[in-house]
Amino acid sequence: MRRPTWISLTVVVAVVAALLVTVDLRKHAPPEVARLLPEADAIVYFNLTPLRALTDFKRHPIAHSAEYQAFVQATGFKFERDLDEAAFALHRMDDPAGPNGPVAYSEVFSGHFDGPRLNKWLTDHAAATERYAGHDIYSIPREGRIVRVVLLGYDLVAASNTPTPEQIHSIIDRYHTAASPFSGDTLLSDQYRNVPLLSQAWGIGKIGLPFASGKHFEAFGFRLPIPADSTFIASIRYLGSLHFRLEEIASTDRMAKLSAGVANLALGLMRSAQVTDGSSGTAAKDWNALLKSASVQQKGNRAVLKAVIPVGLVRDLMAAE
C-alpha cells in the first residue's frame, strides 16, 4: 500500500511544481499585447492604467479633434477612458521617401471595446475586407496608406499600416498561439529580460530608429557619434514617483563610453539653460527638478541614463495634447 501512496504524492508534487513554474514564467513573460506583435526593429509598450490614475483625465479632460470626436460618438470608445494597454512595433522602411515614410507601424490594443459599434464603423470606412484565419481584416485608407485593422477578441484590436498584409497576418497567427509565455518576435525574446521588473512603459530596439542617417544617430539636425545600430532599453516605473531609465547596449566598451560622454555633455548644456520663465513657474520647477535628478553611468559596453520625472510634468504634457 505504500508504493501507490508515494507514487501519488510524487505525481501531486510534480503537478504543483509545474504549475508554480508556469505561473512564475507567466509573471515574468512579456505582456500579451507585445507578444502578439510581428517581427520588428523596435517595440514600445504602455500600461495606461497607472497613467490614467496619475493624469486624472476626469478632472482634466483631453481636447478631441473633430475627426476623433466623430469616432468616439460612433464607437463609444475613448482612449483615455477605455484603453488599458498598447504595444507598437516599428518597421523601418527600405525607402524612406515611400508612402510609409521611414517607419511603418503595427499595433495591438487591449481595452474596453463595443464590438458591434466598432465593427460597424470599420465596415463603413473600409475600402476592402479580407477574411484570414477566421477574422475579418478591414483596409482603411488613411493619408496615402492602407491601415489594416482586425478585431482579435472582445478586448483586443490590432492594426498595421505596413505595405503588405504580412504583419497583420502574423499578429493573427500569434493570437492563436498566445498562451505560450515564450511567444513573441526575436527582439522581444532577446531583450525583454533587460526590461526592469514592474515597468509600466518600456521600449526596446535600435536607438537610431527612426532618426538614423546612414550609420549614425541624428537629433534635431545634429549628427551624434552614436552608432545607429546600438540597442536601447527604455523604461518608466512608478515607485511613488516616475523613474525613467534609458540603457544603451553598444558594440564595444569604447562606444558606450563615448555615448555616456555625449549624454553628460547634453545634460550639462540643458542644466546651464534651465527654464526660468516666470509665467510657468510650476512647469519650470518640474523641468529643472528632472534635469537635476538625471545621471549617466557607463559600465562595460552599456551606458545608462536615469532620471526622476515629476508627476506634475506628466499632467502638464498630457493637458497640452
FENFEN-V888162 format. One record per residue. NEAR is the number of other ideal C-beta (glycine too) atoms within 8 Angstrom. Layout:
[[NEAR] [NEAR]]
This chain:
[[4] [5] [6] [7] [8] [8] [8] [8] [8] [8] [8] [8] [8] [8] [8] [8] [8] [8] [8] [8] [8] [9] [8] [8] [10] [8] [6] [7] [9] [9] [10] [8] [14] [14] [14] [14] [17] [12] [7] [13] [9] [12] [16] [10] [15] [10] [11] [11] [7] [9] [12] [10] [7] [11] [10] [8] [11] [5] [5] [10] [7] [9] [5] [7] [6] [6] [6] [8] [9] [8] [10] [11] [7] [9] [11] [7] [13] [6] [8] [8] [7] [9] [12] [10] [13] [12] [15] [11] [15] [15] [12] [10] [11] [4] [5] [6] [3] [9] [6] [11] [8] [7] [11] [12] [11] [18] [11] [15] [12] [11] [12] [6] [12] [8] [8] [6] [10] [13] [9] [9] [11] [12] [9] [6] [7] [10] [6] [5] [9] [9] [7] [10] [7] [4] [10] [8] [14] [12] [12] [12] [7] [8] [3] [4] [9] [9] [11] [14] [11] [14] [13] [12] [6] [5] [8] [13] [12] [16] [12] [15] [12] [13] [6] [5] [11] [8] [13] [16] [10] [10] [17] [15] [9] [14] [12] [7] [8] [10] [3] [6] [9] [7] [8] [11] [11] [6] [13] [14] [9] [6] [11] [11] [4] [8] [11] [8] [5] [5] [10] [10] [11] [12] [12] [15] [13] [13] [11] [14] [13] [8] [8] [12] [7] [5] [6] [13] [13] [11] [7] [3] [4] [6] [7] [9] [6] [14] [11] [14] [8] [16] [11] [13] [14] [11] [12] [13] [11] [10] [5] [3] [9] [12] [12] [12] [13] [10] [12] [14] [10] [13] [7] [7] [8] [6] [13] [16] [10] [10] [14] [12] [8] [11] [11] [9] [8] [8] [11] [8] [8] [9] [9] [6] [5] [10] [8] [5] [6] [6] [4] [8] [7] [8] [11] [13] [8] [12] [11] [10] [10] [13] [12] [7] [9] [10] [7] [12] [8] [11] [6] [6] [9] [11] [14] [12] [12] [13] [11] [11] [12] [11] [9] [9] [12] [13] [12] [11] [8] [11] [8] [5] [6]]
